[in-house]
């Protein structure tokens, strides 16, 4: 029943049902989780990516048969404080909910004798847990991965963590932990990742820093009481003779230990690092049958053994390829340290295999083989809108799937009309996601880098990996009734502040981000800009808002456009961008309203680009687009005096604009 967005409402009564595996993930179910105590023999319970709310019932865990629990991406609020009865528990994922209270007690390792029934993975990140780490966790001797990041946890890291010899990953970022990081962590033989950023730790033992040279991924930025940084450890200290002390010690060690042993250890570490985390495993049966599957051998043939790299993004490296029929493709290969995980991979394949629109990027297929997660798209030869707005290498570190052109062709400067045409295409794609998809789909990462361009500069939205399905639209009110409470994801500079503060995601969050793209095409400046000529403004939004209010739009227009734009059309797009970025979602237009304004601006630009030899042609064209014709002036410039009334929605009173 998983991956069925039409499956809505609460779960049915499953009392007395004999169920071993129950998977309703990626649906639109809601309400509270029912009492499944008498379901009998339930081992796998997957409710992730729904809208379940309220408490997790204690009776759910009383039978003790559960091995795999995944409630990720819901709106659950509380859970039992003791789960000691779950002696067969192997993995538990509660990430991205609203759960408050203390961390629960869990079944001790001495009660989990069988290897297939040992607790190995805990994911409690992005909740509101408080207090410290329970003393009872000392008995979780089989734990391999612990994710507690982004909560309200306090206190020190317990010293007994040094006894959890199986531990591979310890993720504690974004909490209030304090005290000295225990030196016993350096004695964990299998520890590969230790993330302690954004806490209040006072000291990092040198023995842990020394482990970095052995492959430990450790980070502890933004701990005010720690003066040392990881970067400082990357430059070896020098001896008096100028040779790095680390090199001298390393040579001596090699002589003592032996080159062969060193190589063996290196190979061992590399192999260990290449193994995927338990949380990142994806099974072929999870993939939709409508999506085309490629073998890894086929992918190597398509890309000529990954010969031509054309970019790198949050998912991983992107390669140019050709299918046997000659169709060009972009092949995205997920990196082991990708910021996007298995859920994002599944989400993109599932969505793009059933969503089809001329302004959405087309998924050709995927590969899930040889520990690889690979996505294959139709190649976009003209790169992204971002590439064309910032053509001199002023792009961000994250490059698009087509940002590096095969053949080395340069990105052309875009005219104002072409810029508006491109965002009009993108708006069509977003309106399809918001209005025509049931339930609506929220893109969640609208930005100029995710607007890809065909050879004819037609725009297609890309990167649906972190998108979410929203509640259904209210037919009478024509807006989303309630948003989704969710973990913050997206790109700095484009994030809706209402989403950031309240963690409430709606289709209007996409509208806010789209407004920032509009500001980009006007100014040719990035959303993260904070310095502007002859202005005290500290944000791009403030800079443009001040210019529009002062009737000086030309002072913020991208200099590369020169005077080749119609001023009133530029003003209308600026006002539209400002209305998209109003403080609350209810004040912002929807994508249908945005498209109507952009269409009118394109019509005005068409008029100004066309030269006519007699006034009658001018009159005909003006009447076709509904612009009053001034008999006395007989001039297209008369549009200026009437253009404000043409756009009543975006003719804003200035006291409603964000400050």
BELKAPE-V28766 format. One record per residue. PSI is psi in degrees with one decimal (* if undefined). D_LAST is the distance of its C-alpha to the last C-alpha in Angstrom with 1 decimal. Layout:
BEGIN
<<PSI/D_LAST> <PSI/D_LAST>>
END
This chain:
BEGIN
<<-0.9/47.0> <163.6/44.1> <46.2/41.7> <88.6/42.0> <-13.4/38.6> <-6.2/40.6> <101.0/41.9> <172.8/39.7> <-172.8/40.1> <164.9/41.6> <143.5/44.5> <168.0/47.9> <116.1/50.5> <16.8/52.2> <134.5/54.5> <5.6/57.8> <140.4/56.7> <95.9/58.2> <132.9/55.3> <-45.7/55.2> <125.7/52.1> <110.6/49.2> <106.7/46.4> <35.9/43.7> <156.0/40.9> <46.4/38.3> <-161.7/38.8> <36.0/36.7> <154.4/38.5> <-163.4/37.0> <-165.6/38.0> <154.0/39.8> <125.5/42.3> <170.0/45.7> <113.9/48.7> <20.9/50.6> <-38.1/53.1> <18.6/56.0> <-26.9/55.1> <108.2/57.6> <16.9/57.4> <121.0/53.7> <-36.7/53.0> <123.4/49.9> <104.9/46.9> <109.9/43.9> <14.2/41.1> <155.0/38.2> <54.6/35.3> <-160.1/35.6> <34.4/33.7> <141.1/36.2> <172.2/34.8> <-164.8/36.3> <155.1/38.9> <117.5/41.3> <139.1/44.7> <-37.9/47.2> <-19.0/50.0> <-31.1/48.6> <-2.3/49.9> <-35.3/53.1> <-30.6/55.4> <10.6/54.7> <-17.2/55.2> <132.4/51.7> <-35.8/51.4> <112.4/48.1> <124.3/45.0> <106.6/41.7> <23.2/39.0> <146.8/36.1> <60.2/32.8> <-158.8/33.2> <37.4/31.7> <147.0/34.6> <-33.8/34.1> <163.8/37.3> <161.5/40.6> <150.1/44.0> <-11.3/44.5> <127.7/47.8> <30.2/48.7> <-20.4/52.0> <-14.3/53.9> <64.1/52.3> <-9.5/55.1> <3.9/54.8> <132.7/51.1> <-43.7/50.3> <141.8/46.6> <123.9/43.7> <110.9/40.1> <19.6/37.5> <143.4/34.4> <60.3/31.0> <-160.5/31.6> <32.2/30.4> <126.6/33.6> <174.5/33.7> <-172.6/36.6> <160.2/39.0> <142.6/40.4> <155.7/43.6> <146.1/47.2> <161.2/48.6> <126.2/52.2> <152.2/54.0> <-30.9/55.5> <-12.6/59.1> <-2.6/58.8> <72.3/57.8> <-40.7/61.0> <138.4/60.8> <-31.2/58.9> <-4.0/57.3> <52.2/56.0> <132.7/54.1> <115.5/50.5> <-24.0/48.9> <126.5/45.2> <124.4/42.5> <103.2/38.9> <18.4/36.8> <159.6/33.5> <56.4/30.0> <-156.8/30.8> <33.3/30.6> <144.3/34.1> <178.2/34.6> <-166.2/37.6> <-177.3/39.8> <127.3/41.9> <145.6/45.0> <-28.7/48.4> <-18.6/50.0> <-10.9/48.3> <-25.7/50.9> <3.6/53.2> <64.6/51.1> <-10.1/53.3> <0.1/52.8> <132.5/49.0> <-33.0/47.9> <130.0/44.1> <121.8/41.7> <107.5/37.9> <12.7/36.0> <151.2/32.7> <64.2/29.3> <-160.6/30.6> <37.1/30.8> <146.8/34.3> <179.4/35.7> <179.5/38.9> <166.5/41.0> <124.8/42.3> <139.7/45.7> <-22.7/48.6> <-10.3/50.4> <-23.7/48.2> <-11.9/50.7> <-10.4/53.2> <74.7/51.3> <-19.5/53.3> <-6.3/52.1> <127.3/48.4> <-41.7/46.8> <130.5/43.0> <111.1/41.1> <107.5/37.3> <15.4/35.6> <155.8/32.2> <55.9/29.0> <-159.7/30.9> <28.5/31.9> <148.4/35.4> <-172.5/37.0> <-173.0/40.4> <134.6/42.5> <125.7/42.7> <136.0/46.3> <-19.7/48.7> <-20.1/50.5> <-29.2/47.9> <-15.9/49.5> <-2.4/52.7> <116.0/51.4> <-25.1/53.4> <1.6/51.2> <124.2/47.7> <-27.7/45.7> <128.0/42.0> <105.1/40.5> <114.7/36.7> <13.5/35.4> <153.4/31.9> <56.2/29.2> <-157.8/31.6> <34.0/33.2> <149.0/36.6> <-24.8/38.6> <143.2/41.1> <121.9/42.2> <143.7/46.0> <-31.7/47.5> <-32.2/49.6> <-40.3/46.5> <-35.7/45.2> <-29.2/48.7> <-19.7/48.4> <-38.3/45.7> <-18.0/48.5> <8.5/50.2> <2.3/47.4> <126.3/45.2> <100.0/41.6> <136.4/40.0> <143.4/36.4> <37.8/35.0> <159.2/31.8> <42.8/29.3> <101.3/32.0> <-28.8/31.4> <0.6/35.1> <119.2/36.5> <-27.7/36.9> <152.1/38.6> <161.5/37.0> <-37.5/38.6> <-33.6/38.2> <-24.5/40.4> <-12.0/43.1> <-19.9/43.2> <109.8/44.9> <143.8/48.4> <152.0/49.8> <148.0/52.5> <174.1/56.1> <-27.9/57.7> <-4.1/59.2> <-11.6/55.8> <138.4/56.2> <132.2/53.6> <-37.6/55.0> <-34.8/53.8> <-42.4/55.8> <-47.0/58.9> <-36.0/58.6> <-39.9/57.9> <-43.2/61.1> <-41.0/63.1> <-39.1/61.8> <-39.9/62.6> <-41.5/66.1> <-47.9/66.6> <-38.0/65.0> <138.8/66.0> <-39.9/64.3> <-44.2/65.2> <-38.1/63.6> <-42.9/60.4> <-39.5/60.2> <-42.5/60.9> <-39.6/58.1> <-45.9/55.7> <-39.6/56.6> <-46.4/56.3> <-43.0/52.8> <-41.4/51.7> <-39.1/53.2> <-40.7/51.5> <-26.3/48.1> <-14.4/48.7> <136.2/49.2> <150.3/46.2> <155.3/44.6> <-35.6/45.8> <-20.4/42.4> <4.4/42.3> <137.0/45.5> <135.6/45.5> <145.2/48.6> <-32.9/49.9> <-13.6/50.3> <-19.8/46.5> <144.2/46.0> <141.6/46.0> <-22.3/49.3> <-13.2/47.7> <138.5/46.3> <131.9/48.8> <136.0/49.9> <145.0/51.0> <160.0/53.3> <-33.9/52.3> <-41.1/55.4> <-39.9/54.0> <-40.5/50.6> <-36.9/52.5> <-44.0/54.4> <-39.8/51.4> <7.9/49.7> <49.6/52.9> <44.1/52.6> <48.1/48.9> <-43.8/49.7> <107.7/46.6> <131.2/43.2> <6.9/40.4> <177.3/37.4> <131.7/36.0> <-166.7/33.2> <-26.0/32.2> <-40.2/35.3> <-163.1/37.7> <151.3/39.7> <134.6/40.0> <148.8/43.3> <142.5/44.7> <170.2/47.5> <131.6/49.9> <164.4/51.4> <-28.8/55.1> <4.6/54.5> <-6.0/52.5> <132.2/49.0> <140.6/46.5> <157.9/44.3> <128.0/41.7> <112.7/42.8> <121.4/40.3> <119.0/42.1> <128.1/40.4> <154.9/40.6> <-28.0/41.9> <27.0/38.7> <143.3/36.4> <-10.4/32.9> <136.3/33.8> <-164.3/36.7> <-37.9/39.3> <-41.2/37.1> <-39.2/34.9> <-49.5/38.1> <-42.8/39.6> <-44.0/36.4> <-44.8/36.2> <-45.0/40.0> <-42.9/40.0> <-50.6/37.0> <-17.3/38.1> <-15.5/41.7> <-12.5/40.9> <125.1/37.8> <120.3/38.9> <147.5/36.8> <-18.5/37.0> <21.5/33.4> <141.3/33.9> <145.1/35.7> <122.7/39.3> <124.6/40.8> <-41.6/44.4> <-165.8/45.4> <166.7/45.3> <129.6/47.6> <83.0/48.1> <150.9/51.1> <42.4/52.3> <27.0/49.2> <143.2/47.0> <109.7/44.0> <135.9/43.6> <138.5/41.7> <122.9/43.0> <162.4/41.0> <134.3/41.8> <134.5/41.1> <98.4/38.2> <-19.5/39.7> <14.2/36.7> <-137.5/34.5> <165.3/30.8> <-39.4/28.0> <-42.8/26.7> <-39.2/30.1> <-29.3/30.0> <-29.5/26.5> <71.3/27.5> <-8.5/31.3> <36.8/32.3> <14.7/32.0> <22.0/28.3> <167.0/27.9> <171.6/27.1> <-20.6/30.0> <114.1/30.0> <156.8/32.0> <173.9/32.6> <-14.9/35.8> <23.2/36.7> <-26.3/34.9> <111.3/38.1> <135.2/40.3> <127.9/43.9> <-9.4/45.9> <16.7/43.4> <147.4/41.9> <155.6/38.8> <131.3/35.5> <152.5/35.1> <139.1/32.2> <134.2/30.6> <165.6/30.4> <-42.6/27.4> <-42.3/29.4> <-36.9/30.4> <-45.3/26.9> <-38.7/25.9> <-39.7/29.2> <-45.9/28.6> <-25.9/25.3> <-43.6/27.0> <-46.4/29.7> <-38.0/27.3> <-37.5/25.7> <-43.2/29.3> <-41.3/29.9> <-38.6/26.8> <-37.4/27.8> <-45.7/31.3> <-40.9/30.1> <-36.8/27.8> <-41.8/30.2> <-20.7/33.7> <138.7/34.1> <111.6/35.4> <166.3/33.7> <151.3/30.5> <127.7/29.7> <120.6/26.3> <-49.2/26.3> <-9.2/23.9> <50.4/23.8> <124.2/22.7> <166.4/22.4> <-26.5/24.1> <-20.2/26.9> <16.7/27.8> <99.8/28.3> <155.3/32.0> <134.0/33.9> <-179.4/37.5> <-31.7/39.9> <12.0/38.8> <32.5/35.1> <136.3/34.6> <143.7/31.8> <132.2/32.4> <139.1/30.0> <173.3/31.4> <70.0/31.2> <14.1/31.2> <-34.8/32.5> <10.6/29.7> <160.3/28.9> <151.5/29.5> <134.3/31.0> <166.1/29.0> <159.1/30.4> <155.7/31.9> <146.2/30.0> <117.5/30.6> <-36.6/32.6> <-42.8/31.7> <-15.7/28.0> <41.0/27.6> <165.5/25.1> <129.2/25.7> <-52.9/26.7> <145.7/25.9> <-178.5/24.4> <128.8/26.3> <117.7/25.8> <162.3/26.3> <145.1/26.2> <119.8/23.2> <150.7/24.3> <-158.6/22.9> <132.3/21.6> <134.4/19.0> <-27.7/16.2> <-6.7/16.8> <132.4/16.5> <120.9/14.7> <-31.5/12.8> <-40.0/14.4> <-40.9/17.7> <-42.0/17.3> <-46.1/16.7> <-7.5/19.1> <30.3/21.3> <115.6/21.3> <127.2/22.0> <175.4/22.1> <-25.7/22.5> <-15.0/18.8> <-39.0/18.3> <-37.8/20.2> <-42.0/18.2> <-47.8/15.0> <-39.6/17.2> <-37.9/18.7> <-35.6/15.5> <-36.2/15.4> <-39.4/19.0> <-41.1/18.3> <-33.8/16.0> <-45.0/19.0> <-24.5/21.5> <-48.7/19.7> <-22.4/19.2> <21.0/21.9> <152.1/19.7> <153.6/19.3> <-26.6/16.3> <0.4/16.9> <144.0/16.8> <-1.0/15.1> <133.1/17.0> <145.2/16.9> <133.6/19.5> <40.1/18.9> <147.0/15.2> <2.5/13.4> <145.0/10.7> <-1.3/11.4> <155.6/10.4> <-39.7/11.9> <-47.1/9.0> <-39.9/7.2> <-47.8/10.8> <-40.4/11.7> <-43.9/8.9> <-39.6/9.9> <-41.8/13.4> <-41.7/13.5> <-34.6/12.2> <5.0/14.9> <41.3/17.4> <48.7/18.1> <-30.7/17.9> <-20.2/21.1> <-14.8/19.5> <-1.4/17.8> <140.7/20.7> <120.0/22.9> <-26.8/25.8> <-15.6/28.4> <-16.4/27.8> <-134.0/29.0> <21.1/29.1> <60.5/30.4> <157.3/27.8> <119.0/27.2> <-44.1/24.3> <-34.8/23.5> <-38.9/23.7> <-41.9/21.3> <-41.6/18.7> <-39.4/19.3> <-38.2/18.8> <-44.2/15.5> <-36.9/14.4> <-44.3/16.0> <-42.0/14.2> <-36.8/10.7> <-31.3/12.3> <-25.1/13.7> <23.4/10.5> <154.1/9.2> <-38.0/8.8> <148.5/12.5> <-33.4/15.5> <-22.3/16.9> <-16.1/14.4> <151.2/15.2> <163.0/18.3> <176.3/21.4> <-29.1/23.3> <-43.5/25.8> <-38.8/23.2> <-43.9/21.8> <-38.8/25.4> <-42.1/26.2> <-44.8/23.6> <-36.3/24.6> <-41.2/28.2> <-39.3/27.7> <-40.7/26.2> <-38.0/29.2> <-39.9/31.5> <-42.0/30.1> <-35.5/30.5> <-39.0/34.1> <-45.7/34.9> <-22.1/33.9> <-15.0/35.8> <128.8/39.0> <135.2/41.4> <149.5/43.8> <-19.3/46.9> <158.6/46.9> <-26.7/44.6> <-37.1/45.8> <-39.7/44.3> <-42.8/41.0> <-42.6/41.3> <-45.1/42.2> <-41.6/39.3> <-41.2/36.8> <-32.7/38.4> <-32.3/38.4> <8.6/34.6> <24.7/34.3> <126.5/33.2> <140.0/34.9> <128.9/37.4> <109.7/37.8> <-31.1/41.6> <-48.4/41.5> <-29.9/39.3> <44.6/40.4> <141.8/37.6> <-24.5/35.1> <-15.2/32.6> <-14.5/32.6> <-32.7/30.3> <-37.7/27.4> <-16.6/27.9> <-5.0/27.8> <-29.2/25.4> <-42.0/22.4> <-19.4/24.7> <-25.4/25.7> <65.4/22.4> <-27.7/21.5> <-38.8/19.5> <5.3/16.9> <91.5/17.0> <146.9/13.7> <137.0/12.9> <-20.0/9.8> <-3.4/8.9> <-6.2/8.8> <151.0/6.4> <146.6/3.8> <*/0.0>>
END
